[in-house]
Amino acid sequence: MTGHWTEFTVFVVLFLGVAVMGFLASRWKAGDTMDHLDEWGLGGRKFGGWITWFLVGGDLYTAYTFVAVPALVFGAGALGFYALPYTVVLYPIVFLPVLRLWSVSRAKGYVTPADFVRGRYGSPTLALLIAITGIVATMPYIALQLVGLESVLRTMGINSHGIVGHLPLFIAFLVLALYTFQSGLRAPALIAFVKDGLIYLVIIVAVIYLPSKLGGWGHIFDTAAKKFAATPSKTDGILLTGNNQLQYATLALGSALALFLYPHSATGILASRGRNVIKKNMIALPAYSFLLGLLALLGYVAIAAGTKPIFNNATGKADTNTIVPALFQSQFSGWFAGIAFAAIGIGALVPAAIMSIAAANLWTRNIYKEYINRGASSKQEAKQAKWASLVVKFGAVAFIFFIDPQFSIDLQLIGGVIILQTLPAVAIALYTRWQHSSALIAGWAVGMAWGLYLLYTIPNPANGKLHFGGSALQLGQLSLFGWHPFGGSAFQIYVGVVALAANLVVVVVVTLVLRALKIKDGEDDTVGADYHVDEGDAGLRKVAAD
């Protein structure tokens, strides 16, 4: 760490500051007790507009996003900008569904999306599958926050190889685990103010100062274009190619459909105090998308600056996730680089805390209470959730300690595909009860199996991987019992969209068959619930249907 003491000192001071905030958060907007899942896991369901904006923004725009999006632009060019249209189309798509989810959850006391599925279909099996899918998809997401934090530590010269090298990472997540255990969702909600403030400061300074230092945006784009023109790849460049345009569009759409299916996204929504709060946030959250666009441009800036990613001795390869920290270290003074590193580090803590809480809520409500202790009291639920959140966090740490971090990235790639398979049971069910619960289970199984199989068949020649090498599938590879509907097409498409299409087809066909055979379904516990319920000044009230 020689020569990086200024960066490290600033990083540690800010990190300790937010840790103190995390412990004090248990007294912030506190209810009568923290021994209730609504209080610990949803912050009392009373977060207002600003708190929700920072909480959901801090949850969706993570430390891994901070380092991975510009790293993808640095390595692949225009394709990396898929994250921009994805987060732009996201909010119009989810605007109405999240309002309905909030209303029925408030009216019926639901804490998780799987709670809603359990009530909507009266099927504990379907709810269990939704809960397990959410937990499995969330675990590698938490591990990826560690990847973002580790990229900063490596840039500051802290060796992250071996148990001793991982000690700073372990200490950081131990502190996170302790204050989340004590304060619940209030801790990341409060810290999100600092995290997002630092990120806005760093990115705005970077996109103003660095181009002026490096000869302007014209020179930056020209340099990036020359770099990509010199590579043998046919899919990189500052413009999309004919082969990856479909991949770009379907990846953006699939990612937009998936994001609010993740349990941690729903947690931020259900913690808000009313529909008007959510409406305002759906309008204001695209401000983060503007920030994301500026952030992505730093990939081109790094090319123009001649920045090289830090070499990882453990893997024997350069770690492209360090490209943004390395850029800041080479172009800014030590104290400002320290602020930037702290923004990324704190950016890992906020989503990791929310994700672990969301996974703990799923375990507690949809597995523990459903199958282990049906008569669990509110205090027992809260206690179970607190301990479950610890297990989830240290499970994520184990990914980094004992498994190649690349495996976490691969699992997150899989996570996006599998969480999409919950869309029919969660999102579509907010509008119609027509689909049969057994059909939803069959659709989930087919979509999951086909999606995983397609991911397994995708190689990555760049790193020598034969399987799980990416999420882009050539249309020519698609076959149905030996029939290739797209011939030998070289166009690429996002696997998640293909698997979801299969899921939906199965749901429709099986539902039609079961309805024709007059096979009864479970009872709908949401009958009579107002999907437009809101919270007025005098408490819960009902408003007119749309």
C-alpha positions in Angstrom: 0.0 0.0 0.0 3.1 2.2 -0.3 2.2 5.7 -1.7 -1.5 5.3 -1.2 -1.9 6.4 2.5 -3.8 9.6 1.7 -6.4 7.6 -0.3 -6.6 4.9 2.4 -7.0 7.4 5.2 -9.8 9.3 3.5 -11.5 6.0 2.6 -11.3 4.7 6.2 -12.6 7.9 7.8 -15.6 8.0 5.5 -16.2 4.3 5.9 -16.1 4.6 9.7 -18.5 7.6 9.6 -21.2 5.6 7.7 -20.7 2.7 10.1 -21.5 4.9 13.0 -24.6 6.2 11.1 -25.6 2.6 10.6 -25.6 1.8 14.3 -27.4 5.1 15.2 -30.1 4.4 12.5 -32.0 2.1 14.9 -33.2 5.2 16.7 -34.1 7.1 13.5 -37.9 7.1 12.7 -38.1 4.2 15.2 -41.4 2.5 16.1 -42.3 1.0 19.4 -40.2 -2.1 18.9 -37.7 -3.6 16.4 -39.1 -7.0 17.2 -41.5 -7.0 14.3 -40.7 -7.8 10.7 -42.5 -4.6 9.5 -40.2 -2.5 11.6 -36.9 -4.3 11.1 -37.4 -5.5 7.5 -39.5 -2.7 6.0 -38.6 0.3 8.2 -42.1 0.5 9.6 -43.5 1.0 6.1 -43.3 4.8 6.5 -40.4 6.1 4.4 -41.2 9.3 2.6 -40.3 10.6 -0.9 -36.6 11.6 -0.3 -35.8 8.6 1.8 -37.4 6.2 -0.7 -35.6 7.9 -3.6 -32.2 7.5 -2.0 -33.0 4.0 -0.7 -34.2 2.6 -4.0 -31.6 4.5 -6.0 -28.9 3.2 -3.6 -30.3 -0.3 -4.0 -30.5 -0.4 -7.8 -27.3 1.5 -8.7 -24.7 -0.5 -6.8 -21.0 -0.6 -6.3 -20.7 -3.3 -8.9 -22.6 -1.1 -11.4 -20.2 1.6 -10.6 -17.2 -0.5 -11.7 -18.7 -3.0 -14.1 -20.6 -0.7 -16.5 -17.6 1.5 -17.5 -15.4 -1.7 -17.5 -17.8 -3.2 -20.1 -17.6 0.0 -22.1 -13.8 0.0 -21.8 -13.7 -3.6 -23.1 -16.6 -3.8 -25.6 -17.6 -0.3 -26.4 -21.2 0.6 -27.3 -22.7 -2.6 -26.0 -21.9 -1.5 -22.5 -24.4 1.3 -22.8 -27.3 -1.2 -22.7 -27.6 -0.2 -19.1 -28.8 3.2 -20.1 -31.9 2.4 -22.1 -32.6 -0.4 -19.7 -32.9 2.0 -16.8 -34.9 4.5 -18.9 -37.6 2.1 -20.1 -37.7 0.4 -16.7 -39.8 3.0 -14.8 -42.7 3.4 -17.3 -42.9 -0.4 -17.4 -43.1 -0.9 -13.6 -45.0 2.3 -12.8 -48.4 0.7 -12.4 -47.5 -2.8 -11.3 -45.4 -1.6 -8.3 -48.4 0.6 -7.2 -50.7 -2.4 -7.2 -48.1 -4.5 -5.4 -47.7 -1.8 -2.7 -51.5 -1.5 -2.2 -52.4 -5.2 -1.9 -49.3 -5.7 0.3 -50.4 -2.9 2.6 -54.0 -4.1 2.7 -53.0 -7.8 3.4 -49.8 -7.3 5.4 -47.5 -8.9 2.8 -43.8 -8.4 3.3 -42.4 -10.2 0.2 -43.5 -10.9 -3.4 -43.8 -14.6 -2.4 -46.4 -13.5 0.2 -48.5 -12.0 -2.5 -48.1 -15.2 -4.7 -49.1 -17.3 -1.7 -52.2 -15.2 -1.1 -53.1 -14.8 -4.8 -53.0 -18.5 -5.7 -53.3 -20.3 -2.4 -50.4 -22.4 -3.4 -47.6 -22.8 -0.8 -45.5 -24.8 -3.5 -45.6 -21.9 -6.0 -44.8 -19.4 -3.2 -41.9 -21.6 -2.1 -40.5 -21.7 -5.7 -40.8 -17.9 -5.9 -39.0 -17.5 -2.5 -36.2 -19.9 -3.4 -35.7 -18.2 -6.8 -35.4 -14.8 -5.1 -32.9 -16.0 -2.6 -30.8 -17.9 -5.1 -30.8 -14.8 -7.5 -29.9 -12.5 -4.6 -26.9 -14.3 -3.1 -24.5 -13.8 -6.0 -25.8 -10.2 -6.3 -24.5 -9.6 -2.8 -21.2 -11.3 -3.6 -20.8 -8.9 -6.5 -20.9 -6.0 -4.2 -17.8 -7.5 -2.6 -16.2 -7.6 -6.0 -16.8 -3.9 -6.4 -15.4 -3.2 -2.9 -12.4 -5.5 -3.6 -11.5 -3.7 -6.8 -11.1 -0.5 -4.7 -8.9 -2.3 -2.1 -6.8 -3.8 -4.8 -6.3 -0.4 -6.4 -5.1 1.0 -3.1 -2.4 -1.7 -3.0 -4.2 -4.1 -0.5 -3.4 -7.6 -1.5 -6.7 -9.6 -1.6 -5.2 -13.0 -2.1 -5.6 -15.6 0.6 -7.5 -15.4 4.0 -5.2 -12.7 5.4 -5.5 -10.6 2.3 -9.3 -10.8 2.5 -9.3 -9.5 6.1 -10.2 -5.9 5.3 -13.1 -7.2 3.2 -14.2 -9.5 6.0 -14.0 -6.6 8.6 -16.1 -4.3 6.3 -18.8 -6.9 6.0 -18.7 -7.8 9.7 -19.4 -4.1 10.5 -22.2 -4.2 7.9 -23.7 -7.3 9.4 -23.7 -5.9 12.9 -25.4 -2.6 12.2 -27.9 -4.3 9.8 -28.7 -6.8 12.6 -29.4 -3.9 15.0 -31.0 -1.3 12.8 -32.6 -3.3 9.9 -33.7 -1.4 6.8 -33.2 1.9 8.5 -29.4 1.5 8.3 -29.0 1.4 4.5 -31.8 4.0 4.2 -29.8 6.5 6.2 -26.4 5.6 4.7 -27.9 5.9 1.2 -27.9 9.7 1.6 -24.1 9.8 2.0 -23.5 7.1 -0.6 -25.5 8.8 -3.4 -24.2 12.2 -2.4 -20.6 11.1 -2.8 -21.3 9.3 -6.1 -23.0 12.3 -7.6 -20.1 14.5 -6.5 -17.4 12.2 -7.9 -19.1 11.5 -11.3 -20.0 15.1 -12.0 -16.4 16.3 -11.2 -15.0 13.4 -13.3 -17.0 14.1 -16.4 -16.2 17.8 -16.3 -12.5 17.7 -15.3 -11.2 14.7 -17.1 -12.3 15.6 -20.7 -10.8 19.0 -20.3 -7.6 17.4 -19.2 -7.5 14.8 -22.0 -8.3 17.0 -25.0 -12.1 17.0 -25.0 -14.8 14.5 -25.8 -14.0 14.5 -29.5 -10.5 13.3 -28.8 -11.8 10.7 -26.3 -14.2 9.1 -28.8 -11.6 9.2 -31.6 -9.1 7.4 -29.4 -11.7 4.8 -28.3 -12.7 4.2 -32.0 -9.0 3.6 -33.0 -8.6 1.1 -30.1 -11.6 -1.0 -31.1 -10.8 -0.8 -34.8 -7.4 -2.5 -34.0 -9.0 -5.5 -32.3 -10.0 -8.7 -34.1 -13.5 -8.7 -32.5 -16.5 -8.0 -34.7 -18.8 -7.0 -31.9 -16.9 -4.1 -30.2 -16.7 -0.5 -31.3 -18.2 2.8 -30.3 -21.3 2.0 -32.5 -23.4 -1.2 -32.4 -22.8 -3.7 -35.2 -25.4 -5.6 -37.2 -24.9 -8.7 -35.1 -25.4 -7.2 -31.6 -28.2 -4.8 -32.1 -30.9 -7.4 -31.2 -28.8 -8.5 -28.2 -28.6 -4.9 -27.1 -32.4 -4.4 -27.3 -33.4 -7.7 -25.7 -30.8 -7.4 -23.0 -32.1 -3.9 -22.1 -35.7 -5.1 -22.2 -35.1 -8.3 -20.3 -33.0 -6.5 -17.6 -35.8 -3.9 -17.2 -38.4 -6.6 -16.8 -36.2 -8.4 -14.3 -35.1 -5.6 -12.0 -38.2 -5.1 -9.9 -38.7 -8.8 -9.7 -35.6 -9.0 -7.5 -36.8 -9.2 -3.8 -34.6 -6.3 -2.8 -36.2 -3.9 -5.3 -39.7 -4.9 -3.9 -38.4 -4.3 -0.4 -37.6 -0.6 -1.1 -41.0 -0.1 -2.6 -43.0 -1.8 0.2 -41.1 0.3 2.8 -42.6 3.5 1.4 -45.5 5.1 3.1 -47.9 5.6 0.2 -48.7 5.4 -3.5 -47.9 9.1 -4.1 -44.4 8.5 -2.7 -43.9 5.7 -5.3 -45.4 7.7 -8.1 -43.0 10.6 -7.4 -40.0 8.2 -7.2 -40.9 6.5 -10.5 -40.7 10.0 -12.0 -37.5 11.1 -10.2 -35.4 7.9 -10.3 -34.4 8.3 -14.0 -32.0 11.0 -12.6 -29.9 8.0 -11.6 -30.0 6.8 -15.3 -28.5 10.2 -16.3 -25.7 9.6 -13.8 -25.3 6.0 -15.1 -24.8 7.4 -18.7 -22.1 9.7 -17.5 -20.5 6.9 -15.5 -20.4 4.6 -18.6 -18.5 7.3 -20.5 -15.6 6.8 -18.1 -14.8 3.6 -19.9 -13.9 5.7 -23.0 -12.1 8.2 -20.8 -9.9 5.4 -19.4 -9.0 4.4 -23.0 -8.0 8.0 -23.8 -6.0 8.3 -20.6 -4.1 5.1 -21.3 -5.3 3.6 -18.0 -4.5 -0.1 -17.5 -6.5 -2.3 -15.2 -4.7 -3.7 -12.1 -3.1 -7.1 -12.4 -4.6 -9.8 -10.2 -1.9 -12.1 -9.0 -4.5 -14.7 -7.8 -5.9 -15.2 -11.3 -2.9 -14.2 -13.3 -5.0 -11.8 -15.4 -5.7 -8.1 -15.4 -8.9 -7.3 -13.4 -11.0 -5.0 -15.7 -13.2 -4.1 -12.8 -10.4 -2.0 -11.5 -10.4 0.3 -14.5 -12.4 3.1 -12.9 -10.6 3.0 -9.6 -7.3 3.0 -11.5 -8.4 5.9 -13.6 -9.3 8.0 -10.6 -6.0 7.1 -8.9 -3.9 8.1 -11.9 -5.8 11.3 -12.7 -6.8 12.8 -9.4 -5.0 13.8 -6.2 -4.9 11.3 -3.3 -7.6 12.9 -1.2 -10.2 13.1 -4.1 -9.3 9.5 -5.2 -10.0 8.5 -1.6 -13.4 10.1 -1.7 -14.1 8.3 -5.0 -13.0 5.0 -3.5 -15.2 5.6 -0.4 -18.2 6.3 -2.7 -17.7 2.8 -4.3 -17.0 1.1 -1.0 -20.1 2.6 0.7 -21.9 1.9 -2.6 -21.3 -1.8 -1.8 -22.7 -1.6 1.7 -26.1 -0.1 1.0 -27.4 -2.6 -1.6 -25.7 -5.5 0.2 -27.7 -4.6 3.4 -31.0 -4.3 1.5 -30.4 -7.5 -0.4 -29.6 -9.5 2.7 -32.7 -8.1 4.5 -34.9 -9.0 1.5 -33.5 -12.5 1.4 -34.0 -12.8 5.1 -37.6 -11.7 4.8 -38.2 -14.4 2.1 -36.7 -17.1 4.4 -38.7 -16.0 7.4 -42.1 -15.5 5.8 -42.2 -18.1 3.1 -40.0 -20.9 4.4 -39.6 -20.7 8.2 -43.2 -19.6 9.0 -44.8 -21.7 6.2 -42.9 -25.0 6.8 -41.1 -24.9 10.1 -43.0 -22.8 12.6 -46.5 -21.9 11.4 -47.4 -20.3 14.8 -44.3 -18.0 14.9 -44.9 -14.7 16.7 -43.9 -11.3 15.4 -40.9 -11.4 17.7 -39.9 -14.8 16.5 -40.2 -13.7 12.9 -38.0 -10.6 13.5 -35.4 -12.7 15.4 -35.3 -15.3 12.6 -34.9 -12.6 9.9 -32.0 -10.9 11.8 -30.1 -14.2 12.0 -30.9 -15.1 8.4 -29.5 -11.8 7.2 -26.2 -12.7 8.9 -26.1 -16.1 7.3 -26.8 -14.5 3.9 -24.0 -11.9 4.3 -21.4 -14.4 5.4 -22.5 -16.8 2.6 -21.7 -14.0 0.2 -18.3 -13.5 1.9 -17.7 -17.2 1.5 -18.1 -16.8 -2.3 -15.2 -14.4 -2.3 -13.0 -16.3 0.2 -13.3 -19.8 -1.3 -14.6 -19.4 -4.9 -13.2 -17.5 -7.9 -15.0 -14.1 -8.0 -15.6 -14.8 -11.7 -18.0 -17.5 -10.5 -20.1 -14.9 -8.7 -20.3 -12.9 -11.9 -21.4 -16.0 -13.8 -24.0 -16.7 -11.1 -25.3 -13.2 -11.4 -25.6 -13.7 -15.1 -27.7 -16.8 -14.4 -29.6 -14.8 -11.7 -31.0 -12.3 -14.2 -32.3 -15.2 -16.4 -33.9 -17.1 -13.5 -35.5 -14.2 -11.8 -37.3 -13.4 -15.0 -39.1 -16.7 -14.7 -41.1 -15.3 -11.7 -42.7 -12.6 -13.9 -45.9 -14.6 -14.7 -46.6 -15.5 -11.1 -45.7 -12.0 -9.7 -46.2 -9.2 -12.2 -48.9 -10.6 -14.4 -50.8 -11.9 -11.4 -51.2 -8.3 -10.2 -53.7 -7.9 -13.1 -55.3 -11.3 -13.7 -55.9 -14.5 -11.8 -56.7 -16.4 -15.0 -53.5 -18.5 -15.1 -53.6 -21.7 -13.1 -51.1 -22.1 -10.3 -50.0 -25.5 -11.6 -49.5 -23.9 -15.0 -47.3 -21.3 -13.4 -45.2 -24.0 -11.7 -44.9 -25.8 -15.1 -43.9 -22.6 -16.9 -41.4 -21.7 -14.2 -39.8 -25.2 -14.5 -39.6 -25.1 -18.3 -38.3 -21.5 -18.4 -35.7 -22.3 -15.7 -34.5 -25.5 -17.4 -34.3 -24.1 -20.9 -32.7 -20.8 -19.7 -30.0 -22.7 -17.8 -29.4 -25.1 -20.7 -29.0 -22.3 -23.2 -26.6 -20.5 -20.8 -24.6 -23.7 -20.5 -24.2 -24.0 -24.3 -22.7 -20.5 -24.6 -18.8 -20.5 -24.8 -16.5 -17.5 -24.4 -13.4 -18.0 -26.6 -11.8 -14.8 -25.0 -11.2 -16.5 -21.7 -11.4 -20.1 -22.9 -14.7 -21.0 -21.1 -16.8 -23.6 -22.8 -19.9 -23.1 -20.8 -21.7 -20.1 -19.1 -19.6 -17.8 -21.2 -22.2 -15.0 -21.5 -25.9 -14.3 -21.9 -25.9 -13.6 -25.7 -27.2 -16.5 -27.8 -26.9 -16.7 -31.6 -30.4 -17.2 -33.1 -28.9 -19.9 -35.3 -28.3 -22.0 -32.2 -32.0 -22.1 -31.3 -33.6 -25.4 -32.2 -36.9 -27.1 -31.4 -36.5 -30.9 -31.7 -34.0 -30.5 -34.4 -35.8 -27.7 -36.3 -33.9 -24.4 -36.6 -36.5 -21.7 -37.1 -33.8 -19.0 -37.6 -31.5 -21.0 -39.8 -27.9 -20.1 -39.4 -28.5 -16.5 -38.3 -25.6 -14.8 -36.6 -27.9 -12.3 -34.8 -27.6 -12.5 -31.0 -30.4 -12.4 -28.5 -30.6 -12.3 -24.6 -31.2 -15.8 -23.2 -33.5 -14.4 -20.5 -36.1 -13.2 -23.1 -36.0 -16.6 -24.9 -36.5 -18.5 -21.6 -39.3 -16.2 -20.5 -41.1 -16.7 -23.9 -41.0 -20.5 -23.4 -42.3 -20.0 -19.8 -45.3 -17.9 -21.0 -46.2 -20.3 -23.8 -46.3 -23.2 -21.3 -48.4 -21.2 -18.8 -51.0 -20.4 -21.4 -51.2 -23.9 -22.9 -51.3 -25.7 -19.5 -53.9 -23.2 -18.1 -56.1 -23.8 -21.1 -55.9 -27.6 -20.7 -56.6 -27.4 -16.9 -59.5 -25.0 -17.4 -60.9 -27.2 -20.0 -60.6 -30.2 -17.6 -62.2 -28.0 -14.9 -59.3 -28.7 -12.5 -59.8 -26.5 -9.4 -57.1 -24.0 -8.3 -56.3 -22.7 -4.8 -58.3 -20.1 -3.1 -57.5 -16.4 -3.8 -57.0 -14.7 -0.5 -56.7 -11.3 -2.2 -60.4 -11.4 -3.3 -61.9 -8.1 -2.0 -58.6 -6.5 -1.4 -58.3 -3.1 -3.0 -55.3 -2.9 -5.4 -55.6 0.9 -5.2 -55.5 1.3 -1.4 -53.5 4.3 -0.2 -52.6 5.8 3.1 -54.2 9.2 3.8 -53.7 11.6 6.7 -56.1 9.6 8.9 -54.6 6.2 8.0 -55.6 3.6 5.5 -58.3 4.6 3.1 -59.6 3.3 -0.2 -59.6 5.3 -3.4 -61.4 4.7 -6.7 -60.3 2.0 -9.0 -58.3 3.0 -12.1 
